[in-house]
Amino acid sequence: MVEPAGPLRYVSTRGGGVPRRFTEILLEGLAPDGGLYVPETVPVVGPDELEAWRDLGYPALAVEIIRRFADDIPHEALALMIEATYDAARFGSPEITPLLPLEPGLALLRLSNGPTLAFKDIALQLLGRLFEWALARRGERLNILGATSGDTGSAAEHAMLGRQGIRVFMLSPHGRMSPFQRAQMYGLDDPAIFNIAIEGTFDDCQALVKTVSADADFKRRHRIGTVNSINWARLAAQIVYYFKGWFAATRAGAEAISFAVPTGNFGNICAGHVARSMGLPIRRLVLATNENDGLDRFFRTGRHAPEARARATSSPSMDIAIASNFERFLFDLVGRDPAACRRLVEAGAFDLAATPWHDKLAGFGFVSGRSTHADRIRTIRRAWTDWGVELDPHSADAVGVAGRHRQKGETLLCLETALPAKFEAVMTEALGRKPARPAGFDGIEDRPQHVTKMPPDLGRLEDFIATHDRG
């Protein structure tokens, strides 16, 4: 890997402020100008170093990658946190993200064996330790404000549970998550965990988080931070499993490797984009949306015209109309020109055909597709019939779209993002029975739930945080 000339610093996609170090942005969400933090320069992996990493276990590989992005955390401290996070007891196997071959040229990268049965655990379990370490060094506290469309909330709350100096305020769209997802979050009874069901969509929740984060005085007074994928540390941790999956596939003899990723907020696939930018030989990134298909339309046509509100679908964690992390990709697309990035983001809707960047889009290796409810049901049935594998509806979006983009000589790794137990209604429709449920999760829907319902009102939310901030 090419080492940077000096310390790695982070800048806003919109150009405001001064470059900052990793530990300075770790506890924050948006940059003060409303942009997202990105590395000033992306570390590059050379072929020799890539090969030297091939036989590393998951924790050692994570140390090698994450330390390049977090170079102001002492190496020993970072390694200890990573090694404590990625163990077989927590993630079900020493591989952490095992690769399951489905048929020649198609495999499932299993990311959902963590404590809350979703891929979000991989990054958030580490984030909990990073936050606690940083707060202890500073003698500070943190109020985490997050928004979830389904899995981030429970993964974040379980990762932060019991961490010193941390409280969590998690917004979720009222009535939009599966009963299992609600039970995982609302079933936590802890004085530092606050679940808030917003009467609206995930986009309403996300907009509230962004607005609070942009309120500099309130943010400073109440020490507001975020665990959403707008936090760069989460993205950095997700980069690791792209490398791990690539090593596993090439060790098995595959050469041309592509990844199929179900996405709503563009965070998971953005990590793949960064891995590719670092030099990981990813041939293509296959982006799969559900009926909320604004990202698919963009990568097919070059036109960006997000819907005003997300539709409710049977892959609810992807029910997002406005993808926050898309701004990070736009920043790279426009040649890392913050003024150009700001213009596009502020315009909201735009057509690349009228810009100098249209012809550059294909060079980033993205292809895309849209999956419907009927597509998901067919894919879930096929996975069980042909491979004996239960796929949750989001992973089915990835596998289904991947099937339309397969090419001779290429191996597609489809990212599994959750276990089917979280979506019993869809699985029962597809297979005529409930999915397997891991030990310890029986009857969680029947346990007492703790949640406050609230309209999408900024004043009400800030009053609630201020009232419950321990000061």
LOKE-200981 format. One record per residue (C-alpha): x, y, z; residue number from 1. Coordinates in steps of 0.001 Angstrom, whole numbers, plus 500000, padded with zeros to 6 digits. Layout:
REM LOKE-200981
+--------+--------+--------+-----+
!      X !      Y !      Z !   n !
+--------+--------+--------+-----+
!      X !      Y !      Z ! NUM !
...
+--------+--------+--------+-----+
END
This chain:
REM LOKE-200981
+--------+--------+--------+-----+
!      X !      Y !      Z !   n !
+--------+--------+--------+-----+
! 500000 ! 500000 ! 500000 !   1 !
! 501278 ! 503435 ! 499146 !   2 !
! 501744 ! 505354 ! 502361 !   3 !
! 500538 ! 508986 ! 502275 !   4 !
! 503157 ! 511701 ! 502367 !   5 !
! 501860 ! 512824 ! 505758 !   6 !
! 499031 ! 512085 ! 508179 !   7 !
! 495746 ! 511134 ! 506526 !   8 !
! 493180 ! 513895 ! 506805 !   9 !
! 489488 ! 514139 ! 506027 !  10 !
! 487667 ! 516819 ! 504066 !  11 !
! 484019 ! 517611 ! 503434 !  12 !
! 482441 ! 516682 ! 500114 !  13 !
! 481185 ! 520285 ! 500016 !  14 !
! 484529 ! 521954 ! 500724 !  15 !
! 483827 ! 523691 ! 504018 !  16 !
! 486092 ! 523771 ! 507069 !  17 !
! 489665 ! 522558 ! 507348 !  18 !
! 491066 ! 519037 ! 506894 !  19 !
! 490741 ! 516952 ! 510073 !  20 !
! 492154 ! 513707 ! 511467 !  21 !
! 490213 ! 510456 ! 511939 !  22 !
! 489756 ! 510829 ! 515708 !  23 !
! 488452 ! 514372 ! 515148 !  24 !
! 485620 ! 513149 ! 512892 !  25 !
! 485033 ! 509782 ! 514600 !  26 !
! 482366 ! 511045 ! 516984 !  27 !
! 480624 ! 513236 ! 514426 !  28 !
! 478209 ! 512721 ! 511572 !  29 !
! 477936 ! 515399 ! 508929 !  30 !
! 480640 ! 517986 ! 508399 !  31 !
! 479661 ! 521493 ! 509601 !  32 !
! 478809 ! 522548 ! 506023 !  33 !
! 476352 ! 519660 ! 505643 !  34 !
! 478720 ! 517540 ! 503563 !  35 !
! 480132 ! 514102 ! 504311 !  36 !
! 483709 ! 513445 ! 505389 !  37 !
! 485970 ! 511590 ! 502964 !  38 !
! 489738 ! 510942 ! 503045 !  39 !
! 491760 ! 513698 ! 501416 !  40 !
! 493627 ! 510916 ! 499594 !  41 !
! 492569 ! 507269 ! 499397 !  42 !
! 495363 ! 504808 ! 500325 !  43 !
! 496279 ! 502550 ! 497406 !  44 !
! 497061 ! 498826 ! 497637 !  45 !
! 499768 ! 497483 ! 495342 !  46 !
! 499689 ! 493918 ! 493927 !  47 !
! 502540 ! 492700 ! 496157 !  48 !
! 500951 ! 493975 ! 499341 !  49 !
! 497564 ! 492614 ! 498308 !  50 !
! 499087 ! 489162 ! 497885 !  51 !
! 500878 ! 489451 ! 501235 !  52 !
! 497470 ! 489934 ! 502910 !  53 !
! 495923 ! 486824 ! 501335 !  54 !
! 496335 ! 484442 ! 504267 !  55 !
! 495583 ! 486911 ! 507064 !  56 !
! 492699 ! 486116 ! 509376 !  57 !
! 489829 ! 488588 ! 509512 !  58 !
! 491107 ! 490587 ! 512539 !  59 !
! 494636 ! 490923 ! 511129 !  60 !
! 493280 ! 491977 ! 507724 !  61 !
! 490992 ! 494526 ! 509403 !  62 !
! 493973 ! 495994 ! 511262 !  63 !
! 495955 ! 496378 ! 508025 !  64 !
! 493113 ! 498168 ! 506244 !  65 !
! 491537 ! 500255 ! 509007 !  66 !
! 494850 ! 501556 ! 510392 !  67 !
! 495438 ! 503326 ! 507067 !  68 !
! 492245 ! 505298 ! 507597 !  69 !
! 492691 ! 505720 ! 511366 !  70 !
! 496395 ! 506525 ! 511501 !  71 !
! 496089 ! 508736 ! 514573 !  72 !
! 494930 ! 505839 ! 516779 !  73 !
! 497954 ! 504063 ! 518324 !  74 !
! 498515 ! 500807 ! 516462 !  75 !
! 498401 ! 498630 ! 519583 !  76 !
! 495149 ! 500190 ! 520812 !  77 !
! 493488 ! 499790 ! 517400 !  78 !
! 494647 ! 496174 ! 517075 !  79 !
! 493316 ! 495290 ! 520530 !  80 !
! 489893 ! 496764 ! 519740 !  81 !
! 489699 ! 494982 ! 516384 !  82 !
! 490809 ! 491629 ! 517810 !  83 !
! 488280 ! 491914 ! 520641 !  84 !
! 485505 ! 492646 ! 518122 !  85 !
! 485995 ! 489992 ! 515463 !  86 !
! 485909 ! 486674 ! 517261 !  87 !
! 484175 ! 483411 ! 516435 !  88 !
! 481920 ! 483554 ! 519495 !  89 !
! 480388 ! 486845 ! 518361 !  90 !
! 480178 ! 486116 ! 514620 !  91 !
! 479680 ! 482364 ! 514482 !  92 !
! 482931 ! 481315 ! 512806 !  93 !
! 486604 ! 482350 ! 512622 !  94 !
! 486030 ! 483502 ! 509021 !  95 !
! 483588 ! 486187 ! 510320 !  96 !
! 482246 ! 486633 ! 506748 !  97 !
! 482369 ! 483122 ! 505199 !  98 !
! 481860 ! 482608 ! 501475 !  99 !
! 479192 ! 480094 ! 500443 ! 100 !
! 479385 ! 478858 ! 496808 ! 101 !
! 475920 ! 478529 ! 495246 ! 102 !
! 476876 ! 477340 ! 491768 ! 103 !
! 479788 ! 477956 ! 489373 ! 104 !
! 480208 ! 481717 ! 489019 ! 105 !
! 477861 ! 482630 ! 491903 ! 106 !
! 478459 ! 482752 ! 495647 ! 107 !
! 476971 ! 484295 ! 498793 ! 108 !
! 479175 ! 486380 ! 501074 ! 109 !
! 477611 ! 485762 ! 504460 ! 110 !
! 477645 ! 488957 ! 506519 ! 111 !
! 474755 ! 488321 ! 508895 ! 112 !
! 475942 ! 486067 ! 511704 ! 113 !
! 476558 ! 488815 ! 514265 ! 114 !
! 474541 ! 489547 ! 517422 ! 115 !
! 471548 ! 491097 ! 515608 ! 116 !
! 471632 ! 488888 ! 512487 ! 117 !
! 472453 ! 491730 ! 510076 ! 118 !
! 475543 ! 492950 ! 508237 ! 119 !
! 475430 ! 496199 ! 510220 ! 120 !
! 476945 ! 494309 ! 513183 ! 121 !
! 480293 ! 494006 ! 511401 ! 122 !
! 480953 ! 497739 ! 511513 ! 123 !
! 478908 ! 498757 ! 514538 ! 124 !
! 480406 ! 496240 ! 516955 ! 125 !
! 483778 ! 497877 ! 516275 ! 126 !
! 482326 ! 501378 ! 516369 ! 127 !
! 481117 ! 500833 ! 519933 ! 128 !
! 484687 ! 500125 ! 521056 ! 129 !
! 486143 ! 503017 ! 519040 ! 130 !
! 483638 ! 505456 ! 520529 ! 131 !
! 484246 ! 504278 ! 524090 ! 132 !
! 488026 ! 504523 ! 523612 ! 133 !
! 487849 ! 508057 ! 522184 ! 134 !
! 485449 ! 509304 ! 524865 ! 135 !
! 487599 ! 507901 ! 527690 ! 136 !
! 490681 ! 509662 ! 526323 ! 137 !
! 488817 ! 512965 ! 526137 ! 138 !
! 486836 ! 512589 ! 529349 ! 139 !
! 483673 ! 513278 ! 527369 ! 140 !
! 480229 ! 511825 ! 526799 ! 141 !
! 478261 ! 511287 ! 523582 ! 142 !
! 474601 ! 511264 ! 522637 ! 143 !
! 474259 ! 509167 ! 519498 ! 144 !
! 471421 ! 510233 ! 517218 ! 145 !
! 470641 ! 507716 ! 514485 ! 146 !
! 467994 ! 506773 ! 511965 ! 147 !
! 467175 ! 503244 ! 510886 ! 148 !
! 465132 ! 501701 ! 508119 ! 149 !
! 465358 ! 498345 ! 509845 ! 150 !
! 468724 ! 496917 ! 510898 ! 151 !
! 471027 ! 499804 ! 511835 ! 152 !
! 468985 ! 500592 ! 514930 ! 153 !
! 469213 ! 497229 ! 516656 ! 154 !
! 472835 ! 496731 ! 515571 ! 155 !
! 473814 ! 500148 ! 516932 ! 156 !
! 471917 ! 499742 ! 520197 ! 157 !
! 473386 ! 496323 ! 520893 ! 158 !
! 476874 ! 497603 ! 520015 ! 159 !
! 476583 ! 500627 ! 522329 ! 160 !
! 474823 ! 498824 ! 525188 ! 161 !
! 476825 ! 499280 ! 528383 ! 162 !
! 479480 ! 501469 ! 526752 ! 163 !
! 480663 ! 504162 ! 529145 ! 164 !
! 479644 ! 507738 ! 528341 ! 165 !
! 477220 ! 506822 ! 525532 ! 166 !
! 473477 ! 507274 ! 525146 ! 167 !
! 471531 ! 506327 ! 522007 ! 168 !
! 468521 ! 508097 ! 520502 ! 169 !
! 467343 ! 505984 ! 517566 ! 170 !
! 464665 ! 507110 ! 515119 ! 171 !
! 462685 ! 504548 ! 513128 ! 172 !
! 459673 ! 504859 ! 510802 ! 173 !
! 456530 ! 503916 ! 512737 ! 174 !
! 454974 ! 500712 ! 511385 ! 175 !
! 457497 ! 500269 ! 508567 ! 176 !
! 459825 ! 497637 ! 510045 ! 177 !
! 459171 ! 493926 ! 510465 ! 178 !
! 457867 ! 492713 ! 513858 ! 179 !
! 461227 ! 490998 ! 514496 ! 180 !
! 463165 ! 494197 ! 513747 ! 181 !
! 460920 ! 496221 ! 516054 ! 182 !
! 461279 ! 493640 ! 518818 ! 183 !
! 465078 ! 493674 ! 518565 ! 184 !
! 465134 ! 497432 ! 519108 ! 185 !
! 462152 ! 498199 ! 521281 ! 186 !
! 462730 ! 495164 ! 523489 ! 187 !
! 465847 ! 496724 ! 524990 ! 188 !
! 465132 ! 498105 ! 528448 ! 189 !
! 468130 ! 500249 ! 529300 ! 190 !
! 468319 ! 503798 ! 530729 ! 191 !
! 470802 ! 504829 ! 528005 ! 192 !
! 468708 ! 503592 ! 525044 ! 193 !
! 465814 ! 505668 ! 523653 ! 194 !
! 463719 ! 504396 ! 520733 ! 195 !
! 461642 ! 506996 ! 518914 ! 196 !
! 459105 ! 505867 ! 516299 ! 197 !
! 458592 ! 508714 ! 513838 ! 198 !
! 455198 ! 508934 ! 512152 ! 199 !
! 456585 ! 508927 ! 508628 ! 200 !
! 459210 ! 507228 ! 506460 ! 201 !
! 462893 ! 506537 ! 506929 ! 202 !
! 463596 ! 509652 ! 504861 ! 203 !
! 461762 ! 511705 ! 507498 ! 204 !
! 463945 ! 510095 ! 510174 ! 205 !
! 467113 ! 510704 ! 508183 ! 206 !
! 466154 ! 514324 ! 507502 ! 207 !
! 465688 ! 514933 ! 511240 ! 208 !
! 469129 ! 513469 ! 512000 ! 209 !
! 470718 ! 515685 ! 509347 ! 210 !
! 468897 ! 518793 ! 510561 ! 211 !
! 469927 ! 518241 ! 514177 ! 212 !
! 473495 ! 517576 ! 513029 ! 213 !
! 473466 ! 520868 ! 511145 ! 214 !
! 472353 ! 522775 ! 514257 ! 215 !
! 475865 ! 523585 ! 515474 ! 216 !
! 474812 ! 525039 ! 518823 ! 217 !
! 472495 ! 522158 ! 519770 ! 218 !
! 474995 ! 519588 ! 518509 ! 219 !
! 477783 ! 521093 ! 520613 ! 220 !
! 475653 ! 521587 ! 523719 ! 221 !
! 474336 ! 518029 ! 523731 ! 222 !
! 477387 ! 516267 ! 522240 ! 223 !
! 475507 ! 514760 ! 519277 ! 224 !
! 477192 ! 512057 ! 517196 ! 225 !
! 475953 ! 509468 ! 514726 ! 226 !
! 476335 ! 505809 ! 513843 ! 227 !
! 474579 ! 506008 ! 510484 ! 228 !
! 476681 ! 505258 ! 507434 ! 229 !
! 477275 ! 508983 ! 507054 ! 230 !
! 479911 ! 508267 ! 509745 ! 231 !
! 483125 ! 507450 ! 507858 ! 232 !
! 484336 ! 504992 ! 510529 ! 233 !
! 481436 ! 502686 ! 509674 ! 234 !
! 482351 ! 502726 ! 506016 ! 235 !
! 486010 ! 502031 ! 506794 ! 236 !
! 485066 ! 498892 ! 508734 ! 237 !
! 482845 ! 497679 ! 505886 ! 238 !
! 485672 ! 497900 ! 503340 ! 239 !
! 487343 ! 494919 ! 505028 ! 240 !
! 484822 ! 492278 ! 503965 ! 241 !
! 485212 ! 493195 ! 500291 ! 242 !
! 488894 ! 492302 ! 500569 ! 243 !
! 488070 ! 489162 ! 502573 ! 244 !
! 485483 ! 488011 ! 500038 ! 245 !
! 487836 ! 488675 ! 497130 ! 246 !
! 490589 ! 486625 ! 498792 ! 247 !
! 488202 ! 483743 ! 499470 ! 248 !
! 486925 ! 483677 ! 495878 ! 249 !
! 490341 ! 483941 ! 494238 ! 250 !
! 491753 ! 481282 ! 496559 ! 251 !
! 489038 ! 479002 ! 495207 ! 252 !
! 490286 ! 479620 ! 491663 ! 253 !
! 488024 ! 482447 ! 490490 ! 254 !
! 489707 ! 485263 ! 488595 ! 255 !
! 487290 ! 488033 ! 487559 ! 256 !
! 485419 ! 489002 ! 490755 ! 257 !
! 482353 ! 491242 ! 490983 ! 258 !
! 480053 ! 492031 ! 493910 ! 259 !
! 476247 ! 492300 ! 493895 ! 260 !
! 474983 ! 494538 ! 496679 ! 261 !
! 471424 ! 495315 ! 497807 ! 262 !
! 471323 ! 498963 ! 498775 ! 263 !
! 469024 ! 501767 ! 499833 ! 264 !
! 471273 ! 504376 ! 501435 ! 265 !
! 474330 ! 503579 ! 499244 ! 266 !
! 476497 ! 502874 ! 502302 ! 267 !
! 477263 ! 499178 ! 501796 ! 268 !
! 478078 ! 499525 ! 498117 ! 269 !
! 479990 ! 502758 ! 498779 ! 270 !
! 482413 ! 500675 ! 500858 ! 271 !
! 482896 ! 498491 ! 497778 ! 272 !
! 483508 ! 501595 ! 495683 ! 273 !
! 486225 ! 502695 ! 498112 ! 274 !
! 487773 ! 499200 ! 498114 ! 275 !
! 487891 ! 499334 ! 494311 ! 276 !
! 489430 ! 502834 ! 494473 ! 277 !
! 492109 ! 501445 ! 496792 ! 278 !
! 493123 ! 498979 ! 494101 ! 279 !
! 491156 ! 495840 ! 494979 ! 280 !
! 490576 ! 494199 ! 491552 ! 281 !
! 486775 ! 494366 ! 491590 ! 282 !
! 485522 ! 494005 ! 488042 ! 283 !
! 482023 ! 495369 ! 488594 ! 284 !
! 479749 ! 496544 ! 491404 ! 285 !
! 476203 ! 495359 ! 490738 ! 286 !
! 473783 ! 497659 ! 492537 ! 287 !
! 470396 ! 496170 ! 493420 ! 288 !
! 467461 ! 498296 ! 494542 ! 289 !
! 463895 ! 497401 ! 495415 ! 290 !
! 460924 ! 499386 ! 494097 ! 291 !
! 462577 ! 502520 ! 495539 ! 292 !
! 464761 ! 502564 ! 492461 ! 293 !
! 466247 ! 506042 ! 492195 ! 294 !
! 469823 ! 504716 ! 492332 ! 295 !
! 469109 ! 502113 ! 489653 ! 296 !
! 467644 ! 504784 ! 487374 ! 297 !
! 470710 ! 506968 ! 487907 ! 298 !
! 473252 ! 504292 ! 487032 ! 299 !
! 471242 ! 503220 ! 483975 ! 300 !
! 470412 ! 506674 ! 482595 ! 301 !
! 472636 ! 509274 ! 484272 ! 302 !
! 469532 ! 511069 ! 485519 ! 303 !
! 469065 ! 511654 ! 489239 ! 304 !
! 465476 ! 512381 ! 490245 ! 305 !
! 464723 ! 510914 ! 493686 ! 306 !
! 461114 ! 510362 ! 494663 ! 307 !
! 459663 ! 512648 ! 497299 ! 308 !
! 458821 ! 509733 ! 499615 ! 309 !
! 459885 ! 506112 ! 499870 ! 310 !
! 457406 ! 503351 ! 499133 ! 311 !
! 456788 ! 500576 ! 501644 ! 312 !
! 458056 ! 497244 ! 500262 ! 313 !
! 458799 ! 493690 ! 501368 ! 314 !
! 462519 ! 494520 ! 501657 ! 315 !
! 461911 ! 497350 ! 504153 ! 316 !
! 465505 ! 498120 ! 505138 ! 317 !
! 465968 ! 499499 ! 501610 ! 318 !
! 462859 ! 501695 ! 501659 ! 319 !
! 464813 ! 504901 ! 501172 ! 320 !
! 464177 ! 507632 ! 498613 ! 321 !
! 467247 ! 509810 ! 499208 ! 322 !
! 470530 ! 507933 ! 499632 ! 323 !
! 472899 ! 509854 ! 501906 ! 324 !
! 476124 ! 508136 ! 500860 ! 325 !
! 475464 ! 508822 ! 497187 ! 326 !
! 477103 ! 512213 ! 497815 ! 327 !
! 480435 ! 510480 ! 498440 ! 328 !
! 480242 ! 508860 ! 495016 ! 329 !
! 479270 ! 512158 ! 493377 ! 330 !
! 482346 ! 513746 ! 494948 ! 331 !
! 484561 ! 511199 ! 493191 ! 332 !
! 482579 ! 511402 ! 489957 ! 333 !
! 483147 ! 515162 ! 489642 ! 334 !
! 486879 ! 514767 ! 490182 ! 335 !
! 486696 ! 515559 ! 493929 ! 336 !
! 485631 ! 519122 ! 493160 ! 337 !
! 483617 ! 520190 ! 496249 ! 338 !
! 481966 ! 523152 ! 494514 ! 339 !
! 480669 ! 520911 ! 491714 ! 340 !
! 479543 ! 518299 ! 494226 ! 341 !
! 477671 ! 520907 ! 496250 ! 342 !
! 475878 ! 522190 ! 493128 ! 343 !
! 474632 ! 518722 ! 492212 ! 344 !
! 473541 ! 517860 ! 495749 ! 345 !
! 471738 ! 521149 ! 496220 ! 346 !
! 470033 ! 520769 ! 492828 ! 347 !
! 468629 ! 517421 ! 493980 ! 348 !
! 467533 ! 516413 ! 490494 ! 349 !
! 470003 ! 516576 ! 487613 ! 350 !
! 470907 ! 514919 ! 484325 ! 351 !
! 474549 ! 514029 ! 483715 ! 352 !
! 473957 ! 514291 ! 479962 ! 353 !
! 474175 ! 518044 ! 480434 ! 354 !
! 477454 ! 517818 ! 482355 ! 355 !
! 481088 ! 516983 ! 481546 ! 356 !
! 480892 ! 513922 ! 483819 ! 357 !
! 478478 ! 511784 ! 481809 ! 358 !
! 481174 ! 509833 ! 479964 ! 359 !
! 483108 ! 509223 ! 483198 ! 360 !
! 480289 ! 507332 ! 484891 ! 361 !
! 480990 ! 504008 ! 483166 ! 362 !
! 484601 ! 504056 ! 484372 ! 363 !
! 483525 ! 503457 ! 487980 ! 364 !
! 482363 ! 499903 ! 487229 ! 365 !
! 478722 ! 500146 ! 488360 ! 366 !
! 475804 ! 498316 ! 486778 ! 367 !
! 472371 ! 498167 ! 488356 ! 368 !
! 468942 ! 496633 ! 488459 ! 369 !
! 465583 ! 496827 ! 490200 ! 370 !
! 463878 ! 494025 ! 492107 ! 371 !
! 460133 ! 493814 ! 492798 ! 372 !
! 458176 ! 491834 ! 495371 ! 373 !
! 457422 ! 489157 ! 492778 ! 374 !
! 461137 ! 488995 ! 491894 ! 375 !
! 462032 ! 488512 ! 495565 ! 376 !
! 459531 ! 485701 ! 496037 ! 377 !
! 460816 ! 483879 ! 492930 ! 378 !
! 464447 ! 484269 ! 494017 ! 379 !
! 463769 ! 483050 ! 497571 ! 380 !
! 461997 ! 479975 ! 496170 ! 381 !
! 464767 ! 479272 ! 493695 ! 382 !
! 467479 ! 479617 ! 496349 ! 383 !
! 465761 ! 477038 ! 498523 ! 384 !
! 464928 ! 474655 ! 495671 ! 385 !
! 468275 ! 474829 ! 493858 ! 386 !
! 470761 ! 475438 ! 496661 ! 387 !
! 468985 ! 474628 ! 499926 ! 388 !
! 469654 ! 478186 ! 501111 ! 389 !
! 467185 ! 480510 ! 502836 ! 390 !
! 467624 ! 484070 ! 501540 ! 391 !
! 466104 ! 487073 ! 503268 ! 392 !
! 464272 ! 489488 ! 500911 ! 393 !
! 467140 ! 492010 ! 500742 ! 394 !
! 469739 ! 489389 ! 499890 ! 395 !
! 467217 ! 488057 ! 497353 ! 396 !
! 467215 ! 491487 ! 495701 ! 397 !
! 470984 ! 491135 ! 495222 ! 398 !
! 470891 ! 487546 ! 493957 ! 399 !
! 467984 ! 488265 ! 491605 ! 400 !
! 469586 ! 491340 ! 490045 ! 401 !
! 472941 ! 489551 ! 489868 ! 402 !
! 471304 ! 486863 ! 487745 ! 403 !
! 470543 ! 489436 ! 485045 ! 404 !
! 474130 ! 490658 ! 484937 ! 405 !
! 476137 ! 487428 ! 484948 ! 406 !
! 478931 ! 487205 ! 482407 ! 407 !
! 481041 ! 484302 ! 481239 ! 408 !
! 484291 ! 483923 ! 483164 ! 409 !
! 483142 ! 486125 ! 486039 ! 410 !
! 482294 ! 485157 ! 489624 ! 411 !
! 479620 ! 487238 ! 491321 ! 412 !
! 479705 ! 487484 ! 495107 ! 413 !
! 476246 ! 488439 ! 496388 ! 414 !
! 476249 ! 490186 ! 499755 ! 415 !
! 473925 ! 488626 ! 502320 ! 416 !
! 472677 ! 491490 ! 504460 ! 417 !
! 470356 ! 489835 ! 507000 ! 418 !
! 469067 ! 486454 ! 508098 ! 419 !
! 465562 ! 485386 ! 506990 ! 420 !
! 464304 ! 485086 ! 510578 ! 421 !
! 463882 ! 488865 ! 510605 ! 422 !
! 461266 ! 488735 ! 507818 ! 423 !
! 458885 ! 485884 ! 508593 ! 424 !
! 455901 ! 487165 ! 506607 ! 425 !
! 457802 ! 487341 ! 503305 ! 426 !
! 459554 ! 484038 ! 503912 ! 427 !
! 456260 ! 482329 ! 504753 ! 428 !
! 454709 ! 483690 ! 501546 ! 429 !
! 457633 ! 482387 ! 499508 ! 430 !
! 458228 ! 479008 ! 501152 ! 431 !
! 454964 ! 478209 ! 502913 ! 432 !
! 456651 ! 478039 ! 506312 ! 433 !
! 458499 ! 480194 ! 508778 ! 434 !
! 462272 ! 480477 ! 508336 ! 435 !
! 464789 ! 478958 ! 510713 ! 436 !
! 465310 ! 481099 ! 513799 ! 437 !
! 468685 ! 481066 ! 515584 ! 438 !
! 468814 ! 480040 ! 519225 ! 439 !
! 467939 ! 482777 ! 521687 ! 440 !
! 465469 ! 484631 ! 519455 ! 441 !
! 462312 ! 482616 ! 520071 ! 442 !
! 459391 ! 484732 ! 521221 ! 443 !
! 461190 ! 488090 ! 521153 ! 444 !
! 458101 ! 489718 ! 519621 ! 445 !
! 456165 ! 488893 ! 522801 ! 446 !
! 458515 ! 490681 ! 525170 ! 447 !
! 457705 ! 494173 ! 526536 ! 448 !
! 458680 ! 496982 ! 524165 ! 449 !
! 459928 ! 500454 ! 525029 ! 450 !
! 459352 ! 503172 ! 522437 ! 451 !
! 458102 ! 506752 ! 522164 ! 452 !
! 455939 ! 507666 ! 519158 ! 453 !
! 456497 ! 511141 ! 517747 ! 454 !
! 455555 ! 513209 ! 514656 ! 455 !
! 458444 ! 514285 ! 512381 ! 456 !
! 458851 ! 517527 ! 514290 ! 457 !
! 462322 ! 518981 ! 514900 ! 458 !
! 461292 ! 520923 ! 518008 ! 459 !
! 459727 ! 517873 ! 519628 ! 460 !
! 462814 ! 515785 ! 518901 ! 461 !
! 465285 ! 518337 ! 520248 ! 462 !
! 463152 ! 518805 ! 523373 ! 463 !
! 463132 ! 515034 ! 523913 ! 464 !
! 466932 ! 514798 ! 523568 ! 465 !
! 467486 ! 517787 ! 525853 ! 466 !
! 465152 ! 516324 ! 528491 ! 467 !
! 466877 ! 512939 ! 528468 ! 468 !
! 470460 ! 514201 ! 528126 ! 469 !
! 472155 ! 513387 ! 531412 ! 470 !
! 474280 ! 516551 ! 531145 ! 471 !
+--------+--------+--------+-----+
END
